[in-house]
Amino acid sequence: MLLDVALPLSLAFIMFSLGYGLTFADFGRVLAVPKAALAGMVLQIVVVPLVAYLGLQLFDLPPALAFGVMILAFCPGGVTSNILTKLAGGTVALSITLTAVVSLLSVLTVPVLVGWAAKTFLGDGAETINVTAIAVSMFAITTVPVLLGLLIRFLAEDFASRSEALVSNIALVLFVVIVVAALATNWGLFVENIARLGPLLVALNAVLLVLGMVVARVIGLGGADGICISIEMGVQNAALGITVAGLVAQVGGIPEFAVPAAVYGITMYIVTIPGMFLLRKVFHEA
């Protein structure tokens, strides 16, 4: 099926665009600003799934959609988080570093966490999940494209700088296409569950944005770092969530597990864009 080929290829190009905008120096910032980088990584990898899990205890969702919410929560920050961080006055270098590092680590974290979530939310109805196969597939469609983009940037920096905007725009279009395709494929399921799914996703987004700023202040980070970490927590890689859902379901097309990621791919901007400016105002005046 065309969609089964187009979806991973589109995600691979989106991840390639992330690597295309990176330099090896970006990864060195993990050591240069260890507190901010470590805090951002822990919040993204540990706290985001924890908040999602707690949120699911308060909202009554069908098991498949609850599992889909957890898949979304396991994903790293979205590729547009760097742009939003810049617009909001956050630390762009930290945003780039967190997006890149957590995206690479997701090859290890996402398959293991998905296996746990399937048993927890689907129970006996869960299909046997091949964690190794998911890890290999994620490596092929996320890590390899990032490293390829990074390598091209290193070998042909002038060319990469000139074409970076074009590559980013193509990636943005592909992201929109993935989200629209996921919603269109599961439109009936979306309409049936949006009243229950929407409030949870909006609340999750808002809590993550606020939590990122609060934790940053508590551990002594500046407002710009707080904005960055807040956005990295609130903006998830919905395209990756949709793709992982397909890898788990092992069926043609886009499965119902992907619906939360598809919906969040839209609502996260509706919540995050006004939210980040409000947070900047509140915390800068505090």
KELUM-888457 format. One record per residue (C-alpha): residue number from 1; residue in three letters; x, y, z. Coordinates in steps of 0.5 Angstrom, whole numbers, always signed. Example, Ala and Ser with C-alpha at 12.3 -4.5 7.8 and 13.67 -1.06 7.14 Angstrom:
2
<site pos="1" code="ALA" c1="+25" c2="-9" c3="+16"/>
<site pos="2" code="SER" c1="+27" c2="-2" c3="+14"/>
//
This chain:
286
<site pos="1" code="MET" c1="+0" c2="+0" c3="+0"/>
<site pos="2" code="LEU" c1="+3" c2="+7" c3="-2"/>
<site pos="3" code="LEU" c1="+1" c2="+10" c3="+5"/>
<site pos="4" code="ASP" c1="+5" c2="+4" c3="+8"/>
<site pos="5" code="VAL" c1="+11" c2="+7" c3="+4"/>
<site pos="6" code="ALA" c1="+10" c2="+14" c3="+4"/>
<site pos="7" code="LEU" c1="+9" c2="+15" c3="+12"/>
<site pos="8" code="PRO" c1="+16" c2="+12" c3="+14"/>
<site pos="9" code="LEU" c1="+19" c2="+16" c3="+8"/>
<site pos="10" code="SER" c1="+16" c2="+22" c3="+10"/>
<site pos="11" code="LEU" c1="+18" c2="+22" c3="+17"/>
<site pos="12" code="ALA" c1="+25" c2="+20" c3="+15"/>
<site pos="13" code="PHE" c1="+25" c2="+26" c3="+11"/>
<site pos="14" code="ILE" c1="+23" c2="+30" c3="+17"/>
<site pos="15" code="MET" c1="+28" c2="+27" c3="+21"/>
<site pos="16" code="PHE" c1="+33" c2="+29" c3="+16"/>
<site pos="17" code="SER" c1="+31" c2="+36" c3="+16"/>
<site pos="18" code="LEU" c1="+33" c2="+36" c3="+23"/>
<site pos="19" code="GLY" c1="+40" c2="+33" c3="+22"/>
<site pos="20" code="TYR" c1="+41" c2="+38" c3="+16"/>
<site pos="21" code="GLY" c1="+40" c2="+44" c3="+21"/>
<site pos="22" code="LEU" c1="+45" c2="+41" c3="+26"/>
<site pos="23" code="THR" c1="+53" c2="+42" c3="+27"/>
<site pos="24" code="PHE" c1="+57" c2="+37" c3="+31"/>
<site pos="25" code="ALA" c1="+58" c2="+43" c3="+36"/>
<site pos="26" code="ASP" c1="+51" c2="+43" c3="+38"/>
<site pos="27" code="PHE" c1="+52" c2="+36" c3="+41"/>
<site pos="28" code="GLY" c1="+57" c2="+39" c3="+45"/>
<site pos="29" code="ARG" c1="+52" c2="+44" c3="+49"/>
<site pos="30" code="VAL" c1="+50" c2="+38" c3="+53"/>
<site pos="31" code="LEU" c1="+57" c2="+38" c3="+56"/>
<site pos="32" code="ALA" c1="+57" c2="+46" c3="+56"/>
<site pos="33" code="VAL" c1="+51" c2="+47" c3="+60"/>
<site pos="34" code="PRO" c1="+50" c2="+40" c3="+63"/>
<site pos="35" code="LYS" c1="+44" c2="+43" c3="+68"/>
<site pos="36" code="ALA" c1="+40" c2="+45" c3="+63"/>
<site pos="37" code="ALA" c1="+41" c2="+40" c3="+58"/>
<site pos="38" code="LEU" c1="+40" c2="+34" c3="+63"/>
<site pos="39" code="ALA" c1="+34" c2="+37" c3="+66"/>
<site pos="40" code="GLY" c1="+31" c2="+38" c3="+59"/>
<site pos="41" code="MET" c1="+32" c2="+31" c3="+58"/>
<site pos="42" code="VAL" c1="+30" c2="+28" c3="+64"/>
<site pos="43" code="LEU" c1="+23" c2="+32" c3="+64"/>
<site pos="44" code="GLN" c1="+22" c2="+30" c3="+56"/>
<site pos="45" code="ILE" c1="+24" c2="+22" c3="+57"/>
<site pos="46" code="VAL" c1="+21" c2="+21" c3="+64"/>
<site pos="47" code="VAL" c1="+16" c2="+27" c3="+66"/>
<site pos="48" code="VAL" c1="+12" c2="+27" c3="+60"/>
<site pos="49" code="PRO" c1="+10" c2="+20" c3="+60"/>
<site pos="50" code="LEU" c1="+9" c2="+20" c3="+68"/>
<site pos="51" code="VAL" c1="+4" c2="+26" c3="+67"/>
<site pos="52" code="ALA" c1="+1" c2="+23" c3="+61"/>
<site pos="53" code="TYR" c1="+0" c2="+17" c3="+65"/>
<site pos="54" code="LEU" c1="-3" c2="+21" c3="+71"/>
<site pos="55" code="GLY" c1="-8" c2="+24" c3="+66"/>
<site pos="56" code="LEU" c1="-10" c2="+18" c3="+63"/>
<site pos="57" code="GLN" c1="-13" c2="+16" c3="+70"/>
<site pos="58" code="LEU" c1="-17" c2="+22" c3="+70"/>
<site pos="59" code="PHE" c1="-20" c2="+21" c3="+63"/>
<site pos="60" code="ASP" c1="-24" c2="+15" c3="+61"/>
<site pos="61" code="LEU" c1="-21" c2="+13" c3="+54"/>
<site pos="62" code="PRO" c1="-22" c2="+7" c3="+51"/>
<site pos="63" code="PRO" c1="-16" c2="+2" c3="+51"/>
<site pos="64" code="ALA" c1="-13" c2="+3" c3="+44"/>
<site pos="65" code="LEU" c1="-13" c2="+11" c3="+45"/>
<site pos="66" code="ALA" c1="-10" c2="+11" c3="+52"/>
<site pos="67" code="PHE" c1="-5" c2="+7" c3="+49"/>
<site pos="68" code="GLY" c1="-4" c2="+12" c3="+43"/>
<site pos="69" code="VAL" c1="-3" c2="+18" c3="+48"/>
<site pos="70" code="MET" c1="+2" c2="+14" c3="+52"/>
<site pos="71" code="ILE" c1="+6" c2="+13" c3="+45"/>
<site pos="72" code="LEU" c1="+5" c2="+20" c3="+44"/>
<site pos="73" code="ALA" c1="+8" c2="+22" c3="+51"/>
<site pos="74" code="PHE" c1="+14" c2="+17" c3="+49"/>
<site pos="75" code="CYS" c1="+16" c2="+21" c3="+43"/>
<site pos="76" code="PRO" c1="+21" c2="+27" c3="+43"/>
<site pos="77" code="GLY" c1="+20" c2="+34" c3="+42"/>
<site pos="78" code="GLY" c1="+18" c2="+36" c3="+35"/>
<site pos="79" code="VAL" c1="+22" c2="+39" c3="+30"/>
<site pos="80" code="THR" c1="+18" c2="+45" c3="+30"/>
<site pos="81" code="SER" c1="+20" c2="+46" c3="+37"/>
<site pos="82" code="ASN" c1="+26" c2="+50" c3="+35"/>
<site pos="83" code="ILE" c1="+22" c2="+55" c3="+31"/>
<site pos="84" code="LEU" c1="+17" c2="+56" c3="+37"/>
<site pos="85" code="THR" c1="+23" c2="+57" c3="+42"/>
<site pos="86" code="LYS" c1="+26" c2="+62" c3="+38"/>
<site pos="87" code="LEU" c1="+20" c2="+66" c3="+37"/>
<site pos="88" code="ALA" c1="+18" c2="+66" c3="+44"/>
<site pos="89" code="GLY" c1="+25" c2="+68" c3="+46"/>
<site pos="90" code="GLY" c1="+28" c2="+62" c3="+49"/>
<site pos="91" code="THR" c1="+35" c2="+59" c3="+48"/>
<site pos="92" code="VAL" c1="+35" c2="+56" c3="+41"/>
<site pos="93" code="ALA" c1="+42" c2="+53" c3="+42"/>
<site pos="94" code="LEU" c1="+39" c2="+49" c3="+48"/>
<site pos="95" code="SER" c1="+33" c2="+47" c3="+44"/>
<site pos="96" code="ILE" c1="+37" c2="+44" c3="+38"/>
<site pos="97" code="THR" c1="+41" c2="+40" c3="+43"/>
<site pos="98" code="LEU" c1="+35" c2="+37" c3="+47"/>
<site pos="99" code="THR" c1="+31" c2="+36" c3="+40"/>
<site pos="100" code="ALA" c1="+37" c2="+32" c3="+37"/>
<site pos="101" code="VAL" c1="+39" c2="+28" c3="+43"/>
<site pos="102" code="VAL" c1="+33" c2="+26" c3="+46"/>
<site pos="103" code="SER" c1="+31" c2="+24" c3="+38"/>
<site pos="104" code="LEU" c1="+37" c2="+20" c3="+38"/>
<site pos="105" code="LEU" c1="+36" c2="+17" c3="+45"/>
<site pos="106" code="SER" c1="+28" c2="+15" c3="+43"/>
<site pos="107" code="VAL" c1="+31" c2="+9" c3="+39"/>
<site pos="108" code="LEU" c1="+33" c2="+6" c3="+46"/>
<site pos="109" code="THR" c1="+27" c2="+9" c3="+50"/>
<site pos="110" code="VAL" c1="+21" c2="+9" c3="+46"/>
<site pos="111" code="PRO" c1="+21" c2="+1" c3="+44"/>
<site pos="112" code="VAL" c1="+22" c2="-1" c3="+51"/>
<site pos="113" code="LEU" c1="+16" c2="+4" c3="+54"/>
<site pos="114" code="VAL" c1="+12" c2="+2" c3="+48"/>
<site pos="115" code="GLY" c1="+12" c2="-5" c3="+50"/>
<site pos="116" code="TRP" c1="+10" c2="-3" c3="+58"/>
<site pos="117" code="ALA" c1="+5" c2="+1" c3="+56"/>
<site pos="118" code="ALA" c1="+2" c2="-4" c3="+51"/>
<site pos="119" code="LYS" c1="+1" c2="-9" c3="+57"/>
<site pos="120" code="THR" c1="-1" c2="-4" c3="+62"/>
<site pos="121" code="PHE" c1="-7" c2="-1" c3="+57"/>
<site pos="122" code="LEU" c1="-9" c2="-7" c3="+52"/>
<site pos="123" code="GLY" c1="-8" c2="-12" c3="+57"/>
<site pos="124" code="ASP" c1="-9" c2="-19" c3="+54"/>
<site pos="125" code="GLY" c1="-12" c2="-16" c3="+48"/>
<site pos="126" code="ALA" c1="-5" c2="-13" c3="+46"/>
<site pos="127" code="GLU" c1="-1" c2="-16" c3="+41"/>
<site pos="128" code="THR" c1="+6" c2="-19" c3="+42"/>
<site pos="129" code="ILE" c1="+10" c2="-13" c3="+41"/>
<site pos="130" code="ASN" c1="+17" c2="-14" c3="+38"/>
<site pos="131" code="VAL" c1="+21" c2="-9" c3="+41"/>
<site pos="132" code="THR" c1="+28" c2="-10" c3="+37"/>
<site pos="133" code="ALA" c1="+24" c2="-10" c3="+31"/>
<site pos="134" code="ILE" c1="+21" c2="-3" c3="+33"/>
<site pos="135" code="ALA" c1="+28" c2="-1" c3="+35"/>
<site pos="136" code="VAL" c1="+31" c2="-3" c3="+29"/>
<site pos="137" code="SER" c1="+26" c2="+1" c3="+25"/>
<site pos="138" code="MET" c1="+26" c2="+7" c3="+29"/>
<site pos="139" code="PHE" c1="+34" c2="+7" c3="+28"/>
<site pos="140" code="ALA" c1="+33" c2="+7" c3="+20"/>
<site pos="141" code="ILE" c1="+28" c2="+12" c3="+20"/>
<site pos="142" code="THR" c1="+30" c2="+17" c3="+25"/>
<site pos="143" code="THR" c1="+37" c2="+16" c3="+27"/>
<site pos="144" code="VAL" c1="+40" c2="+15" c3="+20"/>
<site pos="145" code="PRO" c1="+37" c2="+21" c3="+17"/>
<site pos="146" code="VAL" c1="+39" c2="+25" c3="+23"/>
<site pos="147" code="LEU" c1="+46" c2="+23" c3="+22"/>
<site pos="148" code="LEU" c1="+46" c2="+23" c3="+14"/>
<site pos="149" code="GLY" c1="+43" c2="+31" c3="+15"/>
<site pos="150" code="LEU" c1="+49" c2="+32" c3="+20"/>
<site pos="151" code="LEU" c1="+54" c2="+29" c3="+15"/>
<site pos="152" code="ILE" c1="+52" c2="+33" c3="+9"/>
<site pos="153" code="ARG" c1="+52" c2="+39" c3="+13"/>
<site pos="154" code="PHE" c1="+59" c2="+38" c3="+16"/>
<site pos="155" code="LEU" c1="+62" c2="+36" c3="+9"/>
<site pos="156" code="ALA" c1="+58" c2="+42" c3="+5"/>
<site pos="157" code="GLU" c1="+56" c2="+47" c3="+10"/>
<site pos="158" code="ASP" c1="+55" c2="+53" c3="+5"/>
<site pos="159" code="PHE" c1="+50" c2="+49" c3="+1"/>
<site pos="160" code="ALA" c1="+47" c2="+46" c3="+7"/>
<site pos="161" code="SER" c1="+46" c2="+53" c3="+9"/>
<site pos="162" code="ARG" c1="+43" c2="+56" c3="+3"/>
<site pos="163" code="SER" c1="+38" c2="+50" c3="+2"/>
<site pos="164" code="GLU" c1="+36" c2="+49" c3="+9"/>
<site pos="165" code="ALA" c1="+30" c2="+53" c3="+9"/>
<site pos="166" code="LEU" c1="+28" c2="+49" c3="+3"/>
<site pos="167" code="VAL" c1="+29" c2="+43" c3="+7"/>
<site pos="168" code="SER" c1="+25" c2="+45" c3="+13"/>
<site pos="169" code="ASN" c1="+19" c2="+48" c3="+9"/>
<site pos="170" code="ILE" c1="+19" c2="+41" c3="+5"/>
<site pos="171" code="ALA" c1="+19" c2="+37" c3="+12"/>
<site pos="172" code="LEU" c1="+13" c2="+42" c3="+15"/>
<site pos="173" code="VAL" c1="+9" c2="+40" c3="+9"/>
<site pos="174" code="LEU" c1="+10" c2="+33" c3="+10"/>
<site pos="175" code="PHE" c1="+9" c2="+34" c3="+17"/>
<site pos="176" code="VAL" c1="+2" c2="+37" c3="+15"/>
<site pos="177" code="VAL" c1="+1" c2="+31" c3="+10"/>
<site pos="178" code="ILE" c1="+2" c2="+26" c3="+15"/>
<site pos="179" code="VAL" c1="-3" c2="+29" c3="+21"/>
<site pos="180" code="VAL" c1="-8" c2="+30" c3="+16"/>
<site pos="181" code="ALA" c1="-8" c2="+23" c3="+13"/>
<site pos="182" code="ALA" c1="-8" c2="+20" c3="+20"/>
<site pos="183" code="LEU" c1="-14" c2="+24" c3="+21"/>
<site pos="184" code="ALA" c1="-18" c2="+22" c3="+15"/>
<site pos="185" code="THR" c1="-16" c2="+15" c3="+15"/>
<site pos="186" code="ASN" c1="-19" c2="+15" c3="+22"/>
<site pos="187" code="TRP" c1="-24" c2="+20" c3="+21"/>
<site pos="188" code="GLY" c1="-30" c2="+16" c3="+24"/>
<site pos="189" code="LEU" c1="-26" c2="+14" c3="+30"/>
<site pos="190" code="PHE" c1="-24" c2="+22" c3="+31"/>
<site pos="191" code="VAL" c1="-31" c2="+24" c3="+31"/>
<site pos="192" code="GLU" c1="-33" c2="+19" c3="+36"/>
<site pos="193" code="ASN" c1="-28" c2="+21" c3="+41"/>
<site pos="194" code="ILE" c1="-26" c2="+28" c3="+40"/>
<site pos="195" code="ALA" c1="-30" c2="+30" c3="+46"/>
<site pos="196" code="ARG" c1="-26" c2="+26" c3="+51"/>
<site pos="197" code="LEU" c1="-20" c2="+26" c3="+47"/>
<site pos="198" code="GLY" c1="-19" c2="+33" c3="+46"/>
<site pos="199" code="PRO" c1="-20" c2="+36" c3="+53"/>
<site pos="200" code="LEU" c1="-14" c2="+31" c3="+56"/>
<site pos="201" code="LEU" c1="-9" c2="+33" c3="+50"/>
<site pos="202" code="VAL" c1="-11" c2="+40" c3="+51"/>
<site pos="203" code="ALA" c1="-10" c2="+39" c3="+59"/>
<site pos="204" code="LEU" c1="-4" c2="+35" c3="+58"/>
<site pos="205" code="ASN" c1="+0" c2="+40" c3="+53"/>
<site pos="206" code="ALA" c1="-2" c2="+46" c3="+58"/>
<site pos="207" code="VAL" c1="+1" c2="+42" c3="+64"/>
<site pos="208" code="LEU" c1="+7" c2="+40" c3="+61"/>
<site pos="209" code="LEU" c1="+8" c2="+48" c3="+59"/>
<site pos="210" code="VAL" c1="+7" c2="+50" c3="+66"/>
<site pos="211" code="LEU" c1="+11" c2="+45" c3="+69"/>
<site pos="212" code="GLY" c1="+17" c2="+46" c3="+64"/>
<site pos="213" code="MET" c1="+18" c2="+53" c3="+67"/>
<site pos="214" code="VAL" c1="+16" c2="+52" c3="+74"/>
<site pos="215" code="VAL" c1="+22" c2="+46" c3="+74"/>
<site pos="216" code="ALA" c1="+27" c2="+51" c3="+71"/>
<site pos="217" code="ARG" c1="+26" c2="+56" c3="+76"/>
<site pos="218" code="VAL" c1="+26" c2="+51" c3="+82"/>
<site pos="219" code="ILE" c1="+33" c2="+49" c3="+79"/>
<site pos="220" code="GLY" c1="+36" c2="+56" c3="+78"/>
<site pos="221" code="LEU" c1="+35" c2="+56" c3="+70"/>
<site pos="222" code="GLY" c1="+34" c2="+63" c3="+67"/>
<site pos="223" code="GLY" c1="+28" c2="+65" c3="+64"/>
<site pos="224" code="ALA" c1="+30" c2="+63" c3="+57"/>
<site pos="225" code="ASP" c1="+32" c2="+56" c3="+59"/>
<site pos="226" code="GLY" c1="+25" c2="+55" c3="+62"/>
<site pos="227" code="ILE" c1="+22" c2="+57" c3="+56"/>
<site pos="228" code="CYS" c1="+26" c2="+52" c3="+52"/>
<site pos="229" code="ILE" c1="+25" c2="+47" c3="+56"/>
<site pos="230" code="SER" c1="+17" c2="+48" c3="+57"/>
<site pos="231" code="ILE" c1="+16" c2="+48" c3="+49"/>
<site pos="232" code="GLU" c1="+21" c2="+42" c3="+48"/>
<site pos="233" code="MET" c1="+16" c2="+38" c3="+53"/>
<site pos="234" code="GLY" c1="+9" c2="+41" c3="+50"/>
<site pos="235" code="VAL" c1="+11" c2="+40" c3="+43"/>
<site pos="236" code="GLN" c1="+12" c2="+33" c3="+41"/>
<site pos="237" code="ASN" c1="+14" c2="+29" c3="+35"/>
<site pos="238" code="ALA" c1="+7" c2="+27" c3="+33"/>
<site pos="239" code="ALA" c1="+9" c2="+25" c3="+26"/>
<site pos="240" code="LEU" c1="+14" c2="+20" c3="+30"/>
<site pos="241" code="GLY" c1="+8" c2="+18" c3="+34"/>
<site pos="242" code="ILE" c1="+4" c2="+16" c3="+28"/>
<site pos="243" code="THR" c1="+9" c2="+12" c3="+25"/>
<site pos="244" code="VAL" c1="+11" c2="+8" c3="+32"/>
<site pos="245" code="ALA" c1="+3" c2="+7" c3="+32"/>
<site pos="246" code="GLY" c1="+4" c2="+4" c3="+25"/>
<site pos="247" code="LEU" c1="+10" c2="+0" c3="+27"/>
<site pos="248" code="VAL" c1="+6" c2="-3" c3="+33"/>
<site pos="249" code="ALA" c1="+0" c2="-5" c3="+30"/>
<site pos="250" code="GLN" c1="+3" c2="-8" c3="+24"/>
<site pos="251" code="VAL" c1="-3" c2="-7" c3="+19"/>
<site pos="252" code="GLY" c1="-3" c2="-3" c3="+13"/>
<site pos="253" code="GLY" c1="-5" c2="+4" c3="+13"/>
<site pos="254" code="ILE" c1="-5" c2="+8" c3="+20"/>
<site pos="255" code="PRO" c1="-8" c2="+5" c3="+26"/>
<site pos="256" code="GLU" c1="-13" c2="+8" c3="+31"/>
<site pos="257" code="PHE" c1="-7" c2="+8" c3="+36"/>
<site pos="258" code="ALA" c1="-5" c2="+14" c3="+32"/>
<site pos="259" code="VAL" c1="-11" c2="+18" c3="+33"/>
<site pos="260" code="PRO" c1="-8" c2="+22" c3="+39"/>
<site pos="261" code="ALA" c1="-2" c2="+24" c3="+36"/>
<site pos="262" code="ALA" c1="-5" c2="+26" c3="+30"/>
<site pos="263" code="VAL" c1="-10" c2="+30" c3="+34"/>
<site pos="264" code="TYR" c1="-4" c2="+33" c3="+38"/>
<site pos="265" code="GLY" c1="-1" c2="+35" c3="+32"/>
<site pos="266" code="ILE" c1="-6" c2="+40" c3="+31"/>
<site pos="267" code="THR" c1="-8" c2="+42" c3="+38"/>
<site pos="268" code="MET" c1="-1" c2="+43" c3="+41"/>
<site pos="269" code="TYR" c1="+0" c2="+49" c3="+36"/>
<site pos="270" code="ILE" c1="-7" c2="+52" c3="+39"/>
<site pos="271" code="VAL" c1="-5" c2="+51" c3="+46"/>
<site pos="272" code="THR" c1="+3" c2="+52" c3="+45"/>
<site pos="273" code="ILE" c1="+3" c2="+59" c3="+41"/>
<site pos="274" code="PRO" c1="-1" c2="+63" c3="+46"/>
<site pos="275" code="GLY" c1="+1" c2="+59" c3="+52"/>
<site pos="276" code="MET" c1="+9" c2="+61" c3="+51"/>
<site pos="277" code="PHE" c1="+8" c2="+68" c3="+50"/>
<site pos="278" code="LEU" c1="+3" c2="+68" c3="+57"/>
<site pos="279" code="LEU" c1="+9" c2="+64" c3="+60"/>
<site pos="280" code="ARG" c1="+14" c2="+69" c3="+58"/>
<site pos="281" code="LYS" c1="+10" c2="+75" c3="+61"/>
<site pos="282" code="VAL" c1="+8" c2="+71" c3="+67"/>
<site pos="283" code="PHE" c1="+15" c2="+69" c3="+69"/>
<site pos="284" code="HIS" c1="+19" c2="+75" c3="+67"/>
<site pos="285" code="GLU" c1="+15" c2="+79" c3="+71"/>
<site pos="286" code="ALA" c1="+15" c2="+74" c3="+77"/>
//
